[in-house]
């Protein structure tokens, strides 16, 4: 899989851990939920912009390497 899919998989894992929806993620990032849904499009996913990727890292506490490359998200409580 390419990077966009890895980011999507990692975000799905994170949303599941937090119990959030894509709409809640969009609200927290201050963007339209249509932008988020494009990332999760199974046929033609879009990459988040670098600016949005930075916001994602800040919000989730995940680093860019974890979001983009093959590493698992583990709950840290």
Secondary structure, DSSP 8 states (H G I E B T S, - for coil): --HHHHHHHHHHHHHHHHT--HHHHHHHHTS-HHHHHHHT-SSS-----HHHHHHHHHHH---HHHHHSS-------
